[in-house]
Amino acid sequence: MNAPAYDLGPLPSVVLIGATVALVPLIWVLWRHRRSEPAVRRHALTLLTLFLTFDLVLFGAFTRLSDSGLGCPDWPGCYGSASPLGARESIGAAQSAMPSGPVTHGKAWIEMLHRYLATGVGALITVLAVTAWLEARRQRSTSTMAVSPWWPTVTWLWVCGQGAFGALTVTMKLYPAIVTLHLLGGLGLLALLAIQSQLPRRSTLVLSTALRRGVVAVLGLAVVQTTLGGWVSTNYAVLACAEFPTCQGSWWPAMDFDHGFTVLRELGAGKDGGYLPFAALTAIHMVHRIGAAILVLAIGALIWRLWATGDEALRRWAMAFAGAMAWQVASGLGNVLFDWPLLAAVSHTGGAAVLLVLFAILLTRAWPEPAVRSAAVPSGRRGMHAAS
C-alpha cells in the first residue's frame, strides 16, 4: 500500500488504453450505420454508450463489493504503471504482507479494468459531444429533429466529474461519502444518456399533470432510497441485520443514528474518530429498510395509477415498473437472507439503475414539448397516447 496517492506518469497510457477500448464500439456503429444519416449514427452510438455505461455501473459495483476498490492504491495507474503487469513486484509484496488485504493481483486487475472501461465510456461521450456541436454548426436551421448539443455537453462535464470522484475514491481510501457520490454520479450519467436516447422523440406519452407530478415525486423517493442504499453498501452495513422482517431478533433493535449518519467521516470511523459502533451500522441498515418499504408502496401506487388509465402503452410501463420493483425486492432480500452474496449485491445495484433509467425515459416521453416544436413536428410522428 506504500504508494503516492497520485502519480500522473501513466495517465497518457491509461487514456490510450481507454481510447482503444472505445474504438471497438465506435467502429462497429460506424460500419453498421455507414449508409445512414449522421443523426441516426449518433442515436445508435448514444444507445450503445448507454448500454456500456450500464455495464460500467455494474462493474463498478462488482469492484466495490469484491473489495477491489484499492486494488491499485494510487491513481490513475497501478504503483506508477499503466497496468498491473508493470507493478507485479509491488503488488506481490503487498499481497505477501497481507494475503487477504486490499491489494492482490486479482483485485488490481479488477480495479484497472474498471478504470479502462470508465475511460472508454468517457471517450465515447467525448465523441458524442464533439459530433453534436459539429452537427449543430451544419444545421443552423430550425430543424425539429436536431438534438441540442448542450445535452451531450452536460453529459461530458458530468463524466469528467465522475472521473474526479473515481480518483478521490482511491486517494481518500474509500471515504464513504465520496464512494456514495461516485455511485450516484454513475446512475446520474445513465439517466442523462437515457434522456438523450429518446431525443428527438418519435412518440410521446401524454400524462395528466397530476400523474406526471406523481412520477416526479416517486422518482425523488427512488433517488433518496438509492442514496441510502449506497450509504449501506459503502459502510458495509448490509450484514447488520441477518434476518427479515425483524433485525437482531427485534422489530426495533438498538441503533445509533448520530454516528451512523455523520457524513464527513472515514470508513469504519465514528463521528469522534473512534471505531464506528455496530449500533450505527444497524441504524444505517434499518433506515434503508424503512425507506424500501415506503418506496415499494409509492411505486405500487404509481403502477396502479398507470394501469388505471386504460392506455395500453402506459400499462406496459406499469408492468415494467412492477418487474423492476420485484427484482429489487428479491435481490434486497437475497442480500439479507443469504449473507450478502456478490451476485445478489451486484444485481441490487443493477435493479436500482434500471429503475432510474425507466423513470428518465418515461418522463422524457411524457414531458410537454414547447409549442413551437410540437407544432413543427408532423402529426404522424407525434403518435400521442391519451391518458387521464
N, C-alpha and C positions, 0 to 999 in steps of 0.2 A: 504493500500500500504506500511505500515511500516514493511518491512521485509528485511533481509540482501539479497544482490544480489545472493550470493552463500551460499548454505547450503548442504554439501555433505552427511549429515546424511542419507537421504532417498535414496541415489544412489543405494545401493545393492537391495533394494526392487523394485525400478523402473526398474532396469536391470532384476530382476527376473520376473516381470510382462511382460516386453517386450519379454523375452525368452519364456514365456508361450504362448504369442501371436504367436511367430514364430513356436512353436511346432505343432500347428494345420495344417498349410500348409505343414510343413516338413513331418509329419506323413502321411498326405494324399498322397504326392508324393511317399514316400517310399512304401506305401501299393499298390498304383495303379500301380507302376512300379517294384514290388518286384521280378519279374522274368526277368527283363531287365538288360542289361549291365550297368555298372557304368556310362559310358558316356551318355547313354540315360536318366538315372535318373538325372544326373547333368544338362542336357539340359532342362528337364522338370522343374526342380527346378529354373533354370535361367529364363524360360518363366514366371513361377508363380511369381518370385521375381520382374520381370519387371512389371507385372500387378499390384502387390501390391504397387510398387513404384509409378506407375501412380496414384493409389488411394491416396497414401500419398501426392503427389503433389497437387491433387485436395483438399484434406482435409486441407493441409497447406494453400491453397488459401482461403478456407472457414474460417479457423481460423483467417487469417489476415483480410478478408473482413467483418467478423462479429464482428470486434473489440475485438477479444478474445486473441490477442497475449500477453496481460499482465493479462490474467485471473488468472494466478498464477504469482505473481511478483518476485518470486525467482526461482532458478534453482539448481538441476533438479526436485525437488519436489514442493509442494504447501504449503507455510508457514511452511516449515520444515517437512511436512508429505508426504508420498508416494502417497496419493490420496486426493481429496477434502473432503472425509469423515472425515479424521483426522484434517481438517482445517476448519470445519464448523463455529466455533466461529469467527475466524479471517476473513473469507470470509463474514460472516453475518455482522460483524462490518463495514467492508469496503463498503458493499452494502448499509447498513443503512445510512452511511455518504454520499454516492454518488450513489443513486439508478441507474442512467444511466451511471455510471463510468466504468472504465476498469475492475473492479473486481466485479463479481457477481457469484452466484452458477453455473448458466448455462455456463458462459464464462470460469469458472475454469475447468469444466468438458470437455469442448471443447478443451482447451489448453492441459490438461493432456492426453486426448485420443490421441491427435496428438503426444505427446511425447511417449506414449506407442507404437503406430503404428510405429513411427520412430525407436524406439529401436528394435521392432520386425523385421523390414526390415534390420536393421544393423546386427541382429543376423543371419538372412538368408544369408546375404552377407558374414559374417564370415564363415558360413558353406561352402559356395561355394569356398572361398579362401583356407580353410584348405583341403577340399576334392580334390581341384585341385592340390595342392602340393603332397598329398598322391598318387594321380593317376600318377603324373609325376614321382614319385620315383619308382612306379611299372612298368612304361612304359619307360624305358631308351633306347628304340629302336628308329628307325626313323619313327614310325607310323605317317602317314599324318592325321589321324583322331583325334589326341590328340590336345587339345587346350592349348596354352601356359598358365601356371599358373600365368604369370605376368598380364594378363588381370584382373582376379578376385582380384589379389593383389592390383593393382592400384585402382580398384573399392572399395576395403576395406579401403584403405587410404583416398579415396575421401569421403566415407561415414563418416569416423572419422572427417574429416574436416567439413562436413555438420553438424555433431553434435556440433562442436565447434561454428559454426556460429549460430546454433539454440540457444545455450546458450547466445551468445553475443546479439542476437535479444532481449532476455528478459532483460539481465542485463544492456544493453545500451538503454533500453526504446524505442525500435522500431526506432533506428537510421536508417534513410532512406538508406544510402549506405550499411549497414550491411544487412538489410532486402532484398534489391535488390540482393545482392550477395548470400544470402541464397536461394532466388528463383532460380537464375541462377545455383546454385550448385545442386538443386534438378533436374533441367532439364538436367544438365550435367550427373548426376547419371543415369537418364533414358537413355541417349544416350549411355553410357558405357554398360549398361545391354542390350540395343538393339543390339549393335555390337556383344556382346557375344552370343546373341540368334541366330546369323547367323553363328557361328563358331562351328565346321568346316563347310564350305559352301558345301551344297549338289547341288547347282545350281549357275551358275554365269551369270551375265549380262555383255555383252561386249558393252561398250560405247566408242565412239571415244574420243581421247584425248581432243579435243576442248569441246565436250559435257560434259565430266567429269569435266573439269575445270570450265565450266559454272555452274554445280551443286554446286561445292565448293564455287563459288562466290555468288550464290544465298543463300546458307547456311550462308555465312558470313553476308549478309544483314539481314537474318532472326534472327541471333544472336543479331545483333545491334538493330533491331526493338524490340526484346524480352526484351533487356536491357532497352530500352526506355519505354516499357510497364510496366516493373517493377518499373521504376522511377515514372511513372504516378501513379501507384497504391499505392506505399509506401508513396507518398506525397499527396495522396487523391486529385489528380488534375483532375479526370475524369469530375467532375461537373463544371469545369471552363468554359466549352463550353456546352451549353444545347441544341444546335440545329446543324443541318448539312444541307448543306456543309459549311455554314457560322458559325462564332463564335461571340457571343455577338452582332449579327446584322452586322458584318463586315467580309470581307474576310481577313483582316489583323488587328486584334484588338491590343490594347496596350499590349505590352509584355516586361517582364524584364528577359532577358536571363542570366544576370550576377548573380542575386540571385537564379534564378531557377536551374541553372546548377553548382552551388557551391556544390561540392560533400561532403566535410567534414563539415557538419552542423547537428544540431539536428532536430528532427521532428518539423515542424512548424516555424523554425527559419531561418532568412536570413543569409547572409554571415557575417554580422556585429553583429550577436547575437540578433537582434531585431526580430519582427514578420516578417514572410515571406509575401511579398506583393502579393496581388491577381494577379497582372500582371505576377508574377513569375510562379504561377500555370497555367496561361493562356499560357505562353511560353512553359512550360513542355508539356501541352496538345497538342498544335499546332505542336510542333516538332514531337511528336509521330504520329499525324495525317498525316503530310507530309511524314514521314517515311513509314507509312502504304500504302500510295499511290504508293511510289516507290517500295515497296516490292510486291504489287499486280501486278504492271507492270512486274517486274522481274520474278515472278512466272508464270505469264501469258505467257511470252516469253519461259520459260522453258517447260511449258505444251505444247505449240505449237511445240517446237523442239522435245520433246519426241514423240509426236503424229506423227510428220512428218517422223520419222524413218520407219514407217510402221510395226515395230515389235510389235506383239500382247502383249507381256509381258510389253514392255515399254509403250504401250498405256494404259494398266491397271494402270501403275504408274502415267501416266498423269491424269487419272480420279481420282486417289487417291489424288493427289495434288490439283486438282480442287475442290474436295469435302471439303478438309481441309481448303482451302482458302475461299471458300464460307461460311463455318462455322465461320471462323474468322471475315469476313466482317459483317455477320449478327449479331454475338454476340457483336462485337465492336459498331455497330450502335445501337444495343439494349441498351448498356450501356449509350450512349449519349441521345437517344430519349426517353427512359423510366426511366430516373432519377436513373441510376446505380442500377438496381435490382440485388439482390445477385445471382440469378440463371444465369443471363447473364454474370456477372463478373466472376464467377467460370468457366462457360463454355468457356469464352475467354481464361483463363489460360489453360484449358484443350485442347483447339484448338491449342495453341502455343506448348504444349507438344506433341500432335500428329504430328504436322508439323515437329518438330525437330527429332522425332523418325523416321518418314518417310525418312528424309534426311540421318540419320545414317544408316538405313537398306539399302537404295539404294546405298550409297557409299561403304558400306561393300561388297555388292554383286558385285559391278562394279569395285572395286579396283583390279588391276592386282596382282596376286599371284606371289611369287618368282618362277622362272623357275623350280627349283629343286622340289618344292612341286607340281606344276602343272603337271610336268612330272610323278610324282609318283601316282597321283590320276587317277584311271581308267577312261577311256573316257566316260563310261556310267554315271559316277557321275558328270561330268562337266556340261552337259546339256547346252551348250552355246547357247545364243540367239544373233544373229548378229544384229548390229546397225550401221548405217552410222555415 
